[in-house]
């Protein structure tokens, strides 16, 4: 067991390099996100409408271009694409330092986000190439843990640096982080074996790209596990995203004199996700799809449903505890879906399938908050949280039953073959 724990760090230098690059870029990214909000909201005094376009600038390119990015990653050298992406983000972040207009700021954010669309499919594909199957769980959980850790530390440190100095110092650090990230993965550019990936023939015509695009969707629809898992994820993700952004409204009604409570709930959620990932990293060699994804929505549904029953006079520990439970579910979900993407794809199609998943989830990020806002205007925030919790619990129950049936059929088939 001890050898497994240290295998990736001591022996797999390629993964260590990829992991270090990812860690540095994620740290810079979370510093940058806080800085951007402060820059638009406090330095430029932007209108609420302009500020509302910030998450759109981050998510829209991923919703539109992730599927195409997956095709590119499968056809060309994924490491070189990541290096080009990181350097482009670094340069555009430097440009952002000299912008004084919210309009041009949004344009740069949109461009910068466009260059990051290759990251998720590239990373998924590289993990499949450089990590042995028996260590996939540890690779996924390590990446998830660093993401949650930087999500906790980045906003706190970013807020402090922006307050004492300027939000632009955080943007500069992000530019440096992405440049360093590109340097770190530079040595991997020749180590992606071409025979393990789809031939990178740059002379193929547009028809070839369209064929690759269709093959990506075919890979999804011909895999029962992928169809069920991605559909399950999209339905749940819609419920989560349309409710999550309204947490401020709920806590404002629950405790008007404690605005800091939102930060505590968000921190407890991040801690919960980190805890669940650590648990999986140190206890599981393989992941049971039914258990991990089923339990994820069970936790998230219980947490959101519980939030709907908060009332004035309830101790603040309750929403903090509910945030922790939600975070546990988020951690299990993140591990589960990434593991499925790794195990239910091949080296030749993982980038395209990952791109499809990334495109769908970012589309949800764009439309879910609007749906949630409309529903809360029609009913009320407590009802929406209760309904969301119930929906996630129902989805969890259905998913557990569907995969239980699949497992039983597989066991029956194995017994029949042995007989």
Secondary structure, 3 states (H helix, E strand, C coil): CHHHHHHHHHCCHHHHHHHHHHHHHHHHHHHHHHHHHHHHHHHCCCCHHHHHHHHHHHHHHHHHHHHHHHHHHHHCCHHHHHHHHHHHHHHHHHHHHCCCCHHHHHHHHHHHHHHCHHHHHHHHHHHHHHCCHHHHHHHHHHHHHHHHHHHHHHHHHHHHHHHHCCHHHHHHHHHHHHHHHHHHHHHHCCCCCHHHCCCCCCCCCHHHHHHHHHHHHHHHHCCHHHHHHHHHHHHHHHHHHHHHCCHHHHHHHHCCCCCHHHHHHHHHHHHHHHHHHHHHHHHCCCCCHHHHHHHHHHHHHHHHHHHCCCCCCCCHHHHHHHHHHHHHHHHHHHHHHHHHHHHCCCCCCHHHHHHHHHHHHHHHHHHHHHHHHHHHHHCCHHHHHHHHHHHHHHHHHHHHHHHHHHHHHHHHHHHHHHC
